[in-house]
Amino acid sequence: MDDLYDEFGNFIGEEAEASEEESERGIDAGNYVYDDDYPEEAPEVTGQELMELDDEGPSNAVVLHEDKQYYPTAQQVYGQDVETMVQEEDAQPLTEPIIAPVEQKKYTIEEADLPPVFYDREFMADLLNYPEQIRNIAFAGNLHHGKTAFMDMLVLETHDINERLEKRTGKNRDEQLRYTDVHVLERERGLSIKSAPMSLVLQSTKGKSHLFNILDTPGHVNFVDEVAAGLRLVDGICLVVDVVEGVQVNTEQIIKHAVREDIPMTLIINKLDRLIVELKLPPNDAYFKLKHAIEEVNTVITEALPAKAEQNRLSPEKGNVLFACTDMGWCFTLQSFAKMYSDSFGGVNTEEFARRLWGDVYFNPKKRSFTRKAVEEGARRSFVTFVMEPIYKLFSHTISESPEDLKKTLASLGISLKPSQYKADPKVVLKLVCEQFFGPSTGFVDMVVEHVPSPVEAAERHLQKNYTGPLDTKVAESMKACDHDGPLVIQVTKLYNTADAKNFYSFGRVMSGTAKAGAEVRVLGEGYSIDDDEDMAMATISELWIAETRYNIPTDGVPAGNWVLLGGVDNSIVKSATIVQKKFEDDEDAYIFKPISHFTESVFKVAVEPINPSELPKMLDGIRKINKSYPLITTKVEESGEHIILGTGELYMDCVLHDLRRLYADMEIKVSDPVTRFCETVVEESATKCYAITPNKKNRITMVAEPLEDGIARDIETGAVRIRDPVRQTAKFFQDKYSWDLLAARSIWAFGPEEMGPNILQDDTLPGEVDKKLLNTVKESIRQGFSWAAREGPLCEEPIRNTKFRIMDVSLASEAISRGGGQIIPTSRRACYSSFLMASPRLMEPVYAVSMTGPQDSVAQVYNSLARRRGHVLQDGPIAGTPLSRVSGLVPVIDSFGFETELRIMTKGQANVSLVFDRWNIVPGDPLDREIVLRPLQPASAQATARDFVLKTRRRKGLSEDVTVAKFLEPEFYSELISSGALGEP
């Protein structure tokens, strides 16, 4: 080392290979040649070789330092297709990976593969082409009455999954299958939230196969929107009723809706084992309990439509009542039970015997004959003798006998169990015995085939009830005939999210033609009409499936009369839609099916906002998906910027917000305290005629507001009267039912705010005083002003309800340009507002009907709890044949929050509470009374309630503190009213 440097540290060693000049010229740097078109998998090349390849020799051009490239870029190293990221130090938290792993999120339970079934799936696909062999039905009823359990029974009969269930361990082993509950929340909470479709091939008693398209609907009152959406696609309902609890509030709602919509009904009386094991009723009392449950249903049917009570009556001898015990896996009708006797003894006329098995028919064992009267003392009804007693004996022998004795007893009935099964739990043994004794559910198949029409027979009813187009066109005729080769028409009423919750499948019924993958279609929304085709979109059906809840069967085509799950057409669908082919033959017009008529309203309201404001677009996308997923959810943005979600109740909103946070938006959101919707109304006629003048001072509109007669709002909302009907028909309705005079009835201009809104705009001008031709030129503008006013009332921008606005006088400018929409619409709105405020305005609030079923000692708790919440009890009493009681009452929605939880805590979970929207009630007090003093953090007195609600609602919406009549009245008119004393000093 020492001889390389002198004493002063200067280098005196050998010269380096490259001279300093060469080094300065950048020869070393030039050895790196980087070409943008870097060859993929290029062989390793040295700098010297590259120099040799350069024919032109080194360039003498001056290369600036900043232009030199010393190192290759990431694209040159890894290729153009690779995405590269340059991260600054600490720019990302340590917990977050630089490249996140691909997550496969699943929010629903799915079968890994198509499960094995006891029929050939090709045979099932063939049955799709025979509408006469198809039945479209829905299981409907109250919560926990056994709809999903009945579905499980049918699944276990048709699907070969017993081996898989046997392998379950721990607490899962005893868990109910609940095959159609696939949503995460459904599994956690133990109740159905979504309607679940399933197609099965089932055999009748005679061995004939039928394709059953079954919809398992939720039973909780909050999810009746799912039931309404599902019932639009079915041809019949199987009403499931728990024999102990009887007809509950939700069962009642469903029956009334079915009767109104003219949907055929059959009845399944479920949980017969509770009569024997739980209530321990003797056979005779069990008969009366069964009869009472059936008559409860018939009473509701009669109340809903007395004219067709006999035609719609449900009775076992008619064959439209099924007795079932889903826990034990058996069911029977009188006819199927009679066939069991026929098979065992022979020579028994099944039909005749079945007719004698219900009602006041007695069996005389000595004469072996049936009589209508109990001739001998102690004579028992034939149903008790031939049906109930054998079932009771089967239960008692199976539960009480030792395995050796039971073996002999069962052998006499032709039932054999494995030796290991005799040692099982008594409940398991009883289930195995009952399954063998009763056999498959052929009685259920017979009942549905006989009493529910096929798609061909039911097509006429569907069109008359729900189709908006004429019934004499080629398309309508094709739908009536369920023609597979006709023009394609699909009615979509439900959207189901995919397993990863990113997209939706559209679920609907093929009314005509055959749905095929790859077909180009028009998607007609609820707002579509021939005059206004804005709500129309073009789409291509990407995929088709037969829906089976936990799995979907891909198919090439689904013909008319069946249900279908469509992919690729959901983008423009919000709630429901009509899908038609791109173009009809002869250029026929396309018409839609009516939007779904729900039998409740969304009145439970919360406001949501993202915790991180930058995630607002993500939340809005989630809200859009929520809107698609839940049929009755309503979302809107207030002027203050609040994002409002309206639902039916607490549980409903809890599920909606869970889906918003976890499924659709995957983010944290802030939720306001729950409030409710309000409505505004009047209780008197306007104190004076109120006029409004257009901004250009050339037009004047005078109006009067007054309350509508009781019942009109309900008739409009239920569709009993429609504004689209011919004028004569609408006029006749109001003349006959409400005794309106002919002129007033024919002068109805509009219902508002929408076509089925509960307010009326009426032209009360006289031809001698007003130029009717001129008035008709601004008719549409006045209508729009009225709709605007009815949508947002003057008190707190809530909808107006139950109010009639009469146009008393109109003076218009002769020039058309001076009476355009810009002048007339806001003026019409101001005229509505001023007449409304002069007619003793009041606030209306929604009211829940409360129904509690529970033990007798929980009744007092309901009284106490309702009294604290401005509610009251209407009636209470015991449920016949049980230790339970039922209480019915009313409670305002705004005071109902936490009521159900409170009652469950107080009754230790024994009380079962249902809260369902019932009516709109006027809130006590005058909302415009300024003399009322409201103190912070103190409850308002009874007469100050309306004022309290109005002020708090206005504050929440960011409106000015108070509402004044002066804001909407013309200044000179206001001065006149003050001076005349008609209005008090402001």
FENFEN-V99027 format. One record per run of one state. SS is the DSSP state (hx for helix, st for strand, lp for the rest). FROM is the first residue (numbers start at 1). LEN is the number of residues. If there is no record, write none. Layout:
# FENFEN-V99027
ss=SS from=FROM len=LEN
ss=SS from=FROM len=LEN
This chain:
# FENFEN-V99027
ss=lp from=1 len=1
ss=hx from=2 len=3
ss=st from=5 len=1
ss=lp from=6 len=5
ss=st from=11 len=1
ss=lp from=12 len=8
ss=hx from=20 len=5
ss=lp from=25 len=2
ss=hx from=27 len=4
ss=lp from=31 len=16
ss=hx from=47 len=7
ss=lp from=54 len=11
ss=hx from=65 len=3
ss=lp from=68 len=6
ss=hx from=74 len=5
ss=lp from=79 len=29
ss=st from=108 len=1
ss=lp from=109 len=8
ss=st from=117 len=1
ss=lp from=118 len=3
ss=hx from=121 len=7
ss=lp from=128 len=3
ss=hx from=131 len=3
ss=st from=134 len=8
ss=lp from=142 len=5
ss=hx from=147 len=12
ss=st from=159 len=1
ss=lp from=160 len=2
ss=hx from=162 len=5
ss=lp from=167 len=3
ss=hx from=170 len=5
ss=lp from=175 len=8
ss=st from=183 len=1
ss=hx from=184 len=6
ss=lp from=190 len=6
ss=st from=196 len=8
ss=lp from=204 len=5
ss=st from=209 len=8
ss=lp from=217 len=4
ss=hx from=221 len=11
ss=lp from=232 len=4
ss=st from=236 len=7
ss=lp from=243 len=6
ss=hx from=249 len=12
ss=lp from=261 len=3
ss=st from=264 len=7
ss=lp from=271 len=2
ss=hx from=273 len=6
ss=lp from=279 len=4
ss=hx from=283 len=22
ss=lp from=305 len=1
ss=hx from=306 len=3
ss=lp from=309 len=7
ss=hx from=316 len=3
ss=lp from=319 len=2
ss=st from=321 len=5
ss=lp from=326 len=4
ss=st from=330 len=3
ss=lp from=333 len=1
ss=hx from=334 len=12
ss=lp from=346 len=4
ss=hx from=350 len=6
ss=lp from=356 len=6
ss=st from=362 len=3
ss=lp from=365 len=4
ss=st from=369 len=3
ss=lp from=372 len=9
ss=st from=381 len=1
ss=hx from=382 len=19
ss=lp from=401 len=2
ss=hx from=403 len=10
ss=lp from=413 len=6
ss=hx from=419 len=5
ss=lp from=424 len=2
ss=hx from=426 len=13
ss=lp from=439 len=3
ss=hx from=442 len=10
ss=lp from=452 len=3
ss=hx from=455 len=12
ss=st from=467 len=1
ss=lp from=468 len=6
ss=hx from=474 len=7
ss=lp from=481 len=8
ss=st from=489 len=9
ss=lp from=498 len=6
ss=st from=504 len=9
ss=lp from=513 len=1
ss=st from=514 len=3
ss=lp from=517 len=3
ss=st from=520 len=5
ss=lp from=525 len=11
ss=st from=536 len=5
ss=lp from=541 len=2
ss=st from=543 len=5
ss=lp from=548 len=4
ss=st from=552 len=3
ss=lp from=555 len=2
ss=st from=557 len=3
ss=lp from=560 len=3
ss=st from=563 len=5
ss=lp from=568 len=9
ss=st from=577 len=5
ss=lp from=582 len=3
ss=hx from=585 len=3
ss=lp from=588 len=5
ss=st from=593 len=1
ss=lp from=594 len=10
ss=st from=604 len=7
ss=lp from=611 len=2
ss=hx from=613 len=17
ss=lp from=630 len=4
ss=st from=634 len=4
ss=lp from=638 len=5
ss=st from=643 len=5
ss=lp from=648 len=2
ss=hx from=650 len=15
ss=lp from=665 len=4
ss=st from=669 len=3
ss=lp from=672 len=3
ss=st from=675 len=2
ss=lp from=677 len=1
ss=st from=678 len=5
ss=lp from=683 len=7
ss=st from=690 len=4
ss=lp from=694 len=6
ss=st from=700 len=8
ss=lp from=708 len=4
ss=hx from=712 len=7
ss=lp from=719 len=8
ss=hx from=727 len=12
ss=lp from=739 len=3
ss=hx from=742 len=5
ss=lp from=747 len=1
ss=st from=748 len=5
ss=lp from=753 len=6
ss=st from=759 len=5
ss=lp from=764 len=8
ss=hx from=772 len=6
ss=lp from=778 len=1
ss=hx from=779 len=13
ss=lp from=792 len=8
ss=st from=800 len=1
ss=lp from=801 len=2
ss=st from=803 len=9
ss=lp from=812 len=4
ss=hx from=816 len=4
ss=lp from=820 len=1
ss=hx from=821 len=17
ss=lp from=838 len=3
ss=st from=841 len=15
ss=hx from=856 len=12
ss=lp from=868 len=4
ss=st from=872 len=7
ss=lp from=879 len=5
ss=st from=884 len=9
ss=hx from=893 len=3
ss=lp from=896 len=3
ss=hx from=899 len=8
ss=lp from=907 len=5
ss=st from=912 len=11
ss=lp from=923 len=19
ss=hx from=942 len=15
ss=lp from=957 len=8
ss=hx from=965 len=3
ss=lp from=968 len=3
ss=hx from=971 len=10
ss=lp from=981 len=6
